[in-house]
Amino acid sequence: MHSMSSVLRFTLLALGLSTTAVQAADEAQLIESINVYRSQVQRCADQASPELPPLTADIRLVLPATGSADLADALARAGYPMVNVQAITLSGPRDAASAMQALQESFCRVVLDPQFVDVGVSRADRDWRIVLARPLLGGRLGDWQAEGQKLLAEINVARGQARQCGEQSFAVAAPLAWNATLGGVAEGHSRSMANNNYFDHRDRDGRTPGDRAELAGYAGQQIGENIAAGLDNAQKVVAGWLASPGHCANLMNPQFSEVGAAYAVDPKSDAGIYWTALFGAP
């Protein structure tokens, strides 16, 4: 009798562990699906969203899937230095695929908001809570030229290794050289995004990266641009670009030989900080 009871308790424990493992796998799968969705050009509420770097999973954003909570208080207790946060609650999705469909249909604006850089997902049966947040900017930043040079250094480290960007394979690429004209154009676009609170390759005057470079007198025949928001140092920016197929492909493109890069900050903007890297080939 004692033996049967022990076996029963073990079986129940094993079933509990199995359920927990499945839910944890679904939570990770939902984060992966969100990041795949963000990495592609999307349409949401009749507006086009550009490719976005992936969100970083942060355990401090994993809040109970059910019940009400004061988000600011919960994140303060978890030690997350929040600037802005948005929580989405879903009731009904049986798995990560169903949850992702619900996010696309009803919450695309939140999921595609470029200001958010971190995410936490929790699940209890068919109840889900997805928390997206932007933290306070971390360390002190130098002027835009100094940080642009740091971005150049990080980009060249990345180009020094063969890598896969989505479905494209890239060999080691030659390091890029700094171009002051492209740097000035990059600073102007970062400043425009920050001061006018938008995130797009096309500026408020409708100009493309190529248009802006040409107006500044850049004579190169090929232009590419990567932008990022909400991230507080060059290393994080490049890491995000490498995890996004389109940004990664620009960064690894062997036809580019020079770059200019810059950031701009505006506390009144949604994302706080905006980065631009403008690639060129003379």
RODO-2510 file (C-alpha; in nm, 4 decimals, decimal comma):
residues 282
     n   res          X          Y          Z
     1     m     0,0000     0,0000     0,0000
     2     h     0,2811     0,2373     0,0909
     3     s     0,4531     0,1588    -0,2385
     4     m     0,1444     0,2386    -0,4487
     5     s     0,1016     0,5702    -0,2688
     6     s     0,4615     0,6647    -0,3460
     7     v     0,4167     0,5801    -0,7121
     8     l     0,0989     0,7889    -0,7285
     9     r     0,2703     1,0905    -0,5717
    10     f     0,5612     1,0593    -0,8134
    11     t     0,3263     1,0370    -1,1117
    12     l     0,1410     1,3512    -1,0043
    13     l     0,4696     1,5339    -0,9556
    14     a     0,5914     1,4261    -1,2981
    15     l     0,2683     1,5439    -1,4597
    16     g     0,3063     1,8805    -1,2860
    17     l     0,6621     1,9185    -1,4121
    18     s     0,5525     1,8229    -1,7626
    19     t     0,2766     2,0868    -1,7647
    20     t     0,5193     2,3505    -1,6360
    21     a     0,7728     2,2607    -1,9036
    22     v     0,5110     2,2855    -2,1789
    23     q     0,3988     2,6271    -2,0568
    24     a     0,7583     2,7521    -2,0331
    25     a     0,8202     2,6307    -2,3884
    26     d     0,5071     2,8108    -2,5082
    27     e     0,6146     3,1323    -2,3355
    28     a     0,9547     3,1161    -2,5067
    29     q     0,7857     3,0331    -2,8381
    30     l     0,5591     3,3360    -2,8098
    31     i     0,8576     3,5666    -2,7531
    32     e     1,0276     3,4136    -3,0576
    33     s     0,7105     3,4620    -3,2661
    34     i     0,6803     3,8243    -3,1544
    35     n     1,0396     3,8885    -3,2596
    36     v     0,9925     3,7224    -3,5988
    37     y     0,6837     3,9400    -3,6488
    38     r     0,8779     4,2543    -3,5538
    39     s     1,1683     4,1640    -3,7840
    40     q     0,9527     4,2012    -4,0958
    41     v     0,7789     4,5016    -4,2498
    42     q     0,4216     4,4901    -4,1217
    43     r     0,0994     4,6798    -4,1741
    44     c    -0,0903     4,7774    -3,8605
    45     a    -0,3944     5,0052    -3,8485
    46     d    -0,3289     5,1162    -4,2084
    47     q     0,0274     5,2164    -4,1265
    48     a     0,3494     5,0447    -4,2304
    49     s     0,5905     4,9430    -3,9580
    50     p     0,9602     4,9109    -4,0511
    51     e     1,1723     4,6137    -3,9505
    52     l     1,2391     4,6259    -3,5769
    53     p     1,5170     4,4673    -3,3699
    54     p     1,4062     4,1858    -3,1378
    55     l     1,2804     4,2352    -2,7842
    56     t     1,5008     4,0995    -2,5065
    57     a     1,3404     3,8563    -2,2619
    58     d     1,3693     3,9962    -1,9083
    59     i     1,2681     3,7836    -1,6096
    60     r     1,1748     4,0995    -1,4172
    61     l     0,8851     4,1511    -1,6597
    62     v     0,7336     3,8070    -1,5964
    63     l     0,4292     3,8955    -1,3866
    64     p     0,1404     3,6696    -1,2773
    65     a    -0,0791     3,5810    -1,5747
    66     t    -0,3992     3,6336    -1,3793
    67     g    -0,5250     3,8973    -1,1411
    68     s    -0,4766     4,2729    -1,1426
    69     a    -0,1464     4,4398    -1,0701
    70     d    -0,0034     4,7896    -1,0452
    71     l     0,2565     4,7624    -1,3211
    72     a     0,4763     5,0455    -1,1977
    73     d     0,4773     4,9064    -0,8436
    74     a     0,5366     4,5479    -0,9581
    75     l     0,8343     4,6472    -1,1755
    76     a     0,9778     4,8697    -0,9026
    77     r     0,9692     4,5740    -0,6624
    78     a     1,1324     4,3571    -0,9300
    79     g     1,4124     4,6126    -0,9698
    80     y     1,3270     4,7098    -1,3294
    81     p     1,4031     5,0817    -1,3912
    82     m     1,0950     5,1493    -1,6010
    83     v     1,0285     5,4501    -1,8203
    84     n     0,7243     5,3086    -1,9983
    85     v     0,5423     4,9769    -1,9804
    86     q     0,2434     4,8141    -2,1474
    87     a     0,0771     4,4902    -2,0395
    88     i    -0,1434     4,2781    -2,2639
    89     t    -0,3710     4,0148    -2,1119
    90     l    -0,5172     3,7368    -2,3215
    91     s    -0,7740     3,4797    -2,2144
    92     g    -0,8436     3,1778    -2,4323
    93     p    -0,5365     3,1001    -2,6496
    94     r    -0,4476     2,7322    -2,6100
    95     d    -0,0879     2,7702    -2,7314
    96     a     0,1740     3,0202    -2,8486
    97     a     0,0485     3,0196    -3,2080
    98     s    -0,3045     3,1117    -3,0974
    99     a    -0,1697     3,3791    -2,8638
   100     m     0,0401     3,5286    -3,1447
   101     q    -0,2633     3,5409    -3,3731
   102     a    -0,4549     3,7318    -3,1065
   103     l    -0,1659     3,9779    -3,0673
   104     q    -0,1505     4,0434    -3,4415
   105     e    -0,5261     4,0926    -3,4678
   106     s    -0,5839     4,3116    -3,1632
   107     f    -0,2538     4,4454    -3,0293
   108     c    -0,0278     4,5043    -3,3302
   109     r     0,0336     4,8675    -3,2330
   110     v     0,1775     4,7683    -2,8975
   111     v     0,3848     4,4780    -3,0299
   112     l     0,5236     4,6955    -3,3114
   113     d     0,5971     4,9989    -3,0946
   114     p     0,9694     5,0721    -3,1477
   115     q     1,0140     5,2241    -2,8012
   116     f     0,9855     4,8848    -2,6296
   117     v     1,3070     4,6856    -2,5953
   118     d     1,2298     4,4234    -2,3267
   119     v     0,9537     4,1640    -2,2864
   120     g     0,8223     3,9149    -2,0331
   121     v     0,5573     3,6473    -2,0922
   122     s     0,3673     3,4407    -1,8371
   123     r     0,0956     3,1820    -1,8801
   124     a    -0,1537     3,0034    -1,6541
   125     d    -0,3550     2,7514    -1,8555
   126     r    -0,5302     2,9705    -2,1172
   127     d    -0,4520     3,3020    -1,9509
   128     w    -0,1490     3,4968    -2,0764
   129     r     0,0207     3,8199    -1,9766
   130     i     0,2685     3,9871    -2,2125
   131     v     0,4593     4,2812    -2,0641
   132     l     0,6602     4,5130    -2,2924
   133     a     0,8792     4,7814    -2,1401
   134     r     1,1415     5,0464    -2,1965
   135     p     1,3976     5,1013    -1,9203
   136     l     1,5775     5,4168    -1,8181
   137     l     1,8831     5,4944    -2,0259
   138     g     2,1869     5,3425    -1,8590
   139     g     2,5403     5,4774    -1,8786
   140     r     2,6604     5,8170    -1,9848
   141     l     2,6911     5,8709    -2,3573
   142     g     2,9505     6,0802    -2,5335
   143     d     2,8653     6,3216    -2,8134
   144     w     2,7187     6,1822    -3,1320
   145     q     3,0541     6,1612    -3,3111
   146     a     3,2113     5,9621    -3,0270
   147     e     2,9181     5,7219    -3,0070
   148     g     2,9104     5,6986    -3,3864
   149     q     3,2721     5,5843    -3,3787
   150     k     3,1809     5,3217    -3,1173
   151     l     2,9019     5,2031    -3,3446
   152     l     3,1513     5,1825    -3,6323
   153     a     3,3866     4,9723    -3,4179
   154     e     3,1055     4,7318    -3,3202
   155     i     2,9924     4,7036    -3,6824
   156     n     3,3448     4,6209    -3,7972
   157     v     3,3793     4,3513    -3,5304
   158     a     3,0554     4,2006    -3,6628
   159     r     3,1724     4,2199    -4,0258
   160     g     3,4868     4,0317    -3,9238
   161     q     3,2871     3,7095    -3,8758
   162     a     3,0938     3,5072    -4,1313
   163     r     2,7288     3,4843    -4,0328
   164     q     2,3768     3,3965    -4,1362
   165     c     2,1286     3,6827    -4,1731
   166     g     1,7925     3,5126    -4,1978
   167     e     1,8144     3,2983    -4,5103
   168     q     2,1215     3,4813    -4,6460
   169     s     2,4763     3,3673    -4,5778
   170     f     2,7518     3,6279    -4,5576
   171     a     3,1262     3,5746    -4,5640
   172     v     3,3663     3,7927    -4,3683
   173     a     3,3402     4,1499    -4,5013
   174     a     3,6069     4,4181    -4,5111
   175     p     3,5884     4,6808    -4,2346
   176     l     3,4039     5,0028    -4,3071
   177     a     3,5681     5,3457    -4,3032
   178     w     3,4132     5,6516    -4,1375
   179     n     3,2572     5,9060    -4,3730
   180     a     3,1908     6,2490    -4,2234
   181     t     2,9186     6,3387    -4,4738
   182     l     2,7250     6,0204    -4,3980
   183     g     2,7803     6,0892    -4,0279
   184     g     2,6209     6,4304    -4,0564
   185     v     2,3239     6,2864    -4,2458
   186     a     2,2854     6,0123    -3,9837
   187     e     2,2902     6,2699    -3,7026
   188     g     2,0292     6,4792    -3,8825
   189     h     1,7934     6,1838    -3,9212
   190     s     1,8410     6,0671    -3,5625
   191     r     1,7674     6,4212    -3,4451
   192     s     1,4604     6,4434    -3,6693
   193     m     1,3196     6,1162    -3,5310
   194     a     1,3858     6,2202    -3,1716
   195     n     1,2500     6,5745    -3,1970
   196     n     0,9483     6,4778    -3,4072
   197     n     0,8750     6,1523    -3,2234
   198     y     0,8684     5,9037    -3,5110
   199     f     1,0634     5,5966    -3,6214
   200     d     1,0990     5,5492    -3,9957
   201     h     1,3515     5,5526    -4,2776
   202     r     1,1391     5,8105    -4,4585
   203     d     1,1608     6,1485    -4,2859
   204     r     0,8815     6,3963    -4,2221
   205     d     0,9524     6,5633    -4,5573
   206     g     0,9114     6,2297    -4,7372
   207     r     1,2830     6,1940    -4,8128
   208     t     1,4493     5,8522    -4,8241
   209     p     1,8014     5,7770    -4,6950
   210     g     1,9304     5,8111    -5,0521
   211     d     1,7596     6,1486    -5,0910
   212     r     1,9152     6,2786    -4,7691
   213     a     2,2630     6,1578    -4,8658
   214     e     2,2365     6,3148    -5,2116
   215     l     2,1181     6,6473    -5,0697
   216     a     2,4209     6,6480    -4,8378
   217     g     2,6524     6,6068    -5,1372
   218     y     2,7400     6,2392    -5,0976
   219     a     2,8434     6,1074    -5,4376
   220     g     2,8127     5,7347    -5,3656
   221     q     2,5933     5,5204    -5,5845
   222     q     2,4639     5,2871    -5,3138
   223     i     2,3062     5,3691    -4,9779
   224     g     2,1690     5,1566    -4,6949
   225     e     2,0340     5,2593    -4,3564
   226     n     1,9788     5,0926    -4,0209
   227     i     1,7830     5,2635    -3,7438
   228     a     1,7169     5,1692    -3,3818
   229     a     1,5391     5,3209    -3,0833
   230     g     1,5256     5,2857    -2,7064
   231     l     1,8718     5,1259    -2,6680
   232     d     2,1339     5,3020    -2,4607
   233     n     2,4677     5,1939    -2,6097
   234     a     2,6304     5,0971    -2,9376
   235     q     2,6841     4,7339    -2,8382
   236     k     2,3132     4,6774    -2,7768
   237     v     2,2232     4,8530    -3,1009
   238     v     2,4499     4,6331    -3,3141
   239     a     2,3398     4,3188    -3,1291
   240     g     1,9793     4,4050    -3,2122
   241     w     2,0637     4,4651    -3,5764
   242     l     2,2477     4,1345    -3,6046
   243     a     1,9392     3,9548    -3,4727
   244     s     1,7186     4,1164    -3,7389
   245     p     1,7659     3,9659    -4,0891
   246     g     1,7240     4,2878    -4,2871
   247     h     1,9425     4,4984    -4,0600
   248     c     2,2002     4,2201    -4,0448
   249     a     2,2149     4,1975    -4,4251
   250     n     2,2775     4,5724    -4,4534
   251     l     2,5496     4,5560    -4,1923
   252     m     2,7248     4,2599    -4,3602
   253     n     2,6836     4,3796    -4,7195
   254     p     3,0309     4,3555    -4,8797
   255     q     2,9444     4,6280    -5,1327
   256     f     2,9380     4,8925    -4,8608
   257     s     3,2765     5,0384    -4,7748
   258     e     3,1969     5,3375    -4,5522
   259     v     2,9493     5,4485    -4,2905
   260     g     2,8382     5,7402    -4,0783
   261     a     2,6477     5,6881    -3,7552
   262     a     2,4925     5,8942    -3,4785
   263     y     2,2342     5,9056    -3,2033
   264     a     2,0011     6,1753    -3,0718
   265     v     1,8048     6,2046    -2,7484
   266     d     1,4790     6,3805    -2,6698
   267     p     1,3188     6,3061    -2,3304
   268     k     0,9772     6,4067    -2,4669
   269     s     0,9858     6,1401    -2,7382
   270     d     0,8374     5,7938    -2,6928
   271     a     1,1637     5,6013    -2,7279
   272     g     1,3925     5,8623    -2,5734
   273     i     1,6932     5,7799    -2,7916
   274     y     1,7244     5,7125    -3,1663
   275     w     2,0176     5,5728    -3,3664
   276     t     2,1025     5,5842    -3,7373
   277     a     2,3791     5,4117    -3,9324
   278     l     2,4073     5,5188    -4,2951
   279     f     2,6080     5,2849    -4,5175
   280     g     2,7575     5,3922    -4,8488
   281     a     2,9695     5,2843    -5,1442
   282     p     3,1552     5,5611    -5,3334
***
